[in-house]
């Protein structure tokens, strides 16, 4: 969903230049160090992951956005492909915001492609139906399948004051900093609590897409969260 947006991102950057804004070029902060390919890649990966953390919080906090994101959370059986089970509009909004941040901080187009691929591969592993925990310090450095599974767990993934836990996409440091981390162990059931009461989030791609839009329209009419 990210790559087809390149022309739009280029247009946005052109408009921003006309307004007198240029890229921040974060990799030029310390010439000779931060502009080294590997170092700049890691810096941008970290910054985009921070943006992704807050985008993810928004997907759970904002009512209409949650109805879109719920398509992703309604899968009861986690798999390597669960990261790709999303509402199209949810993907479009999230990818557009990440692309915008990339433009603002100065990520080069070719580097953006590599960053996206690296992130997607790691996220696919996180969603796999595995009991893997990295253990020790590593568990707090990179999101493990066990850590992310709790984010999808019934009773944990979309409840409480923060509307969930373990929002970090790649690096748990953001959950630690903003107090949304939960490192408890256990192979917990996944899904959304109201599925236990029989709520249907759709079977099949088009049903899932349509029902999400209908939930948004219904919640606006009733004023429900």
C-alpha positions in Angstrom: 0.0 0.0 0.0 3.0 2.3 0.5 4.7 2.2 -2.8 1.7 3.3 -5.0 1.6 6.5 -2.9 5.0 7.7 -4.1 3.6 10.2 -6.7 1.3 11.7 -4.0 4.3 12.0 -1.6 6.4 13.7 -4.3 3.5 16.1 -4.9 3.2 16.8 -1.2 7.0 17.5 -0.9 6.7 19.9 -3.9 3.9 21.8 -2.2 5.8 22.0 1.0 8.9 23.4 -0.8 6.6 26.1 -2.4 5.6 27.0 1.2 9.3 27.4 2.1 9.6 24.1 4.0 12.4 21.7 3.2 13.3 18.2 4.5 14.8 18.1 8.0 17.5 15.7 6.7 18.0 14.1 10.1 20.9 12.1 8.8 22.9 15.3 8.5 22.8 16.0 12.3 26.3 14.7 12.8 28.2 14.6 9.4 30.5 11.7 9.2 28.5 9.6 11.6 24.7 10.0 11.2 25.1 10.1 7.4 26.8 6.7 7.3 24.3 4.4 5.4 23.8 1.9 8.2 23.6 4.5 10.9 21.1 6.7 9.0 19.0 3.6 8.2 18.8 2.7 11.9 18.0 6.3 12.9 15.1 6.5 10.3 13.9 3.1 11.3 13.7 4.3 15.0 12.0 7.6 14.1 9.4 6.0 11.8 8.7 3.4 14.5 8.0 6.1 17.0 5.5 7.6 14.5 4.0 4.2 14.0 3.6 3.8 17.8 1.4 6.9 18.0 -0.5 6.1 14.8 -1.2 2.7 16.4 -2.4 4.4 19.6 -4.7 6.5 17.4 -6.1 3.4 15.7 -7.3 2.2 19.1 -8.3 5.5 20.7 -10.3 7.2 17.8 -13.7 5.5 17.6 -14.2 5.5 13.8 -10.6 4.5 13.2 -10.9 1.6 15.6 -13.8 0.2 13.6 -11.4 0.0 10.7 -8.5 -1.4 12.7 -10.9 -4.0 14.3 -10.7 -5.9 11.1 -7.1 -6.7 11.9 -7.8 -7.5 15.6 -10.8 -9.8 14.8 -8.7 -12.6 13.5 -8.9 -15.4 16.1 -6.0 -17.4 14.7 -2.7 -15.6 14.4 -0.6 -16.5 11.4 2.5 -15.2 9.5 0.0 -13.4 7.2 -2.1 -11.7 9.9 -0.2 -8.4 9.5 -1.7 -8.2 6.0 -5.3 -8.7 7.2 -6.5 -5.1 7.4 -9.2 -2.7 6.2 -8.1 -1.0 3.0 -8.9 2.4 4.3 -7.0 1.7 7.6 -4.0 0.7 5.5 -4.3 3.8 3.3 -4.5 6.2 6.3 -1.6 4.6 8.2 0.7 4.4 5.2 0.0 8.0 4.1 0.9 9.2 7.6 4.1 7.2 7.7 5.0 8.4 4.3 4.3 12.0 5.4 6.6 11.6 8.4 9.3 10.1 6.1 9.1 13.2 3.8 9.3 15.6 6.8 12.4 13.9 8.3 14.2 13.5 5.0 14.1 9.8 4.2 15.4 9.2 0.7 12.9 7.3 -1.6 15.1 4.3 -2.1 15.8 4.1 1.7 12.1 4.4 2.4 11.5 1.2 0.3 14.2 -0.7 2.3 12.8 0.6 5.6 9.3 -0.5 4.6 10.4 -4.0 3.6 12.4 -4.5 6.8 9.5 -3.4 9.0 7.0 -5.6 7.1 9.1 -8.7 7.5 9.6 -8.2 11.2 5.9 -7.5 11.7 5.0 -10.7 9.8 7.2 -12.7 12.2 5.5 -11.0 15.2 2.1 -12.0 14.1 3.0 -15.7 13.6 1.3 -18.2 15.8 4.5 -18.7 17.9 5.3 -18.8 21.6 8.7 -17.2 20.9 10.1 -14.8 23.5 13.6 -13.4 22.9 14.3 -13.4 26.7 16.4 -11.1 28.8 17.4 -7.7 27.4 16.5 -8.7 23.9 12.8 -9.0 24.8 12.9 -5.2 25.6 14.8 -4.3 22.4 12.8 -5.9 19.6 9.1 -6.9 19.7 8.7 -10.7 19.9 5.7 -12.8 18.8 4.8 -13.3 22.4 4.9 -9.6 23.2 2.8 -8.7 20.3 0.4 -11.6 20.8 -0.7 -10.0 24.1 -1.6 -6.9 22.1 -4.1 -9.1 20.2 -5.3 -10.9 23.3 -8.9 -10.8 24.4 -9.0 -8.8 27.6 -5.7 -7.0 26.9 -5.4 -5.8 23.3 -8.1 -3.1 23.4 -9.1 -2.5 27.0 -8.0 -0.4 29.9 -7.1 3.4 30.1 -4.8 3.2 27.1 -7.3 1.1 25.0 -4.7 -1.7 24.9 -1.1 -2.5 25.5 2.1 -3.3 23.5 1.4 -0.9 20.7 5.1 -0.8 19.6 5.5 -2.0 16.0 9.3 -2.9 16.2 10.8 -1.5 19.4 9.2 -2.0 22.8 11.1 1.0 24.1 8.1 3.2 23.2 5.8 1.1 25.3 8.2 1.3 28.1 8.5 5.1 27.8 4.8 5.7 27.6 3.8 3.0 30.1 1.9 0.7 27.8 4.2 -2.3 28.0 3.1 -5.7 29.3 5.7 -8.4 29.3 3.7 -11.1 31.0 4.1 -14.6 29.6 1.4 -17.0 28.5 -0.2 -18.2 25.2 -3.5 -16.2 25.5 -6.6 -16.4 23.2 -6.7 -13.6 20.6 -9.5 -11.6 19.2 -12.0 -8.9 20.4 -14.0 -9.4 23.6 -17.4 -8.9 22.0 -16.7 -11.7 19.6 -17.4 -14.0 22.6 -20.9 -12.5 22.7 -21.4 -13.4 19.0 -20.5 -10.1 17.2 -19.6 -10.8 13.6 -16.7 -8.9 12.1 -17.2 -10.5 8.7 -16.2 -13.7 7.0 -14.4 -13.1 3.8 -12.6 -10.0 2.5 -15.5 -7.9 1.2 -17.7 -8.7 4.2 -15.0 -7.4 6.6 -14.6 -4.3 4.5 -18.3 -3.5 4.4 -19.1 -4.3 8.0 -16.4 -2.0 9.3 -18.0 0.9 7.3 -21.4 0.0 8.6 -20.2 0.0 12.2 -18.8 3.5 11.7 -22.2 4.7 10.3 -24.1 2.9 13.1 -21.9 4.3 15.9 -22.3 7.8 14.6 -26.1 7.5 14.5 -26.3 6.1 18.0 -23.4 8.2 19.5 -21.8 5.0 20.8 -18.1 4.7 21.4 
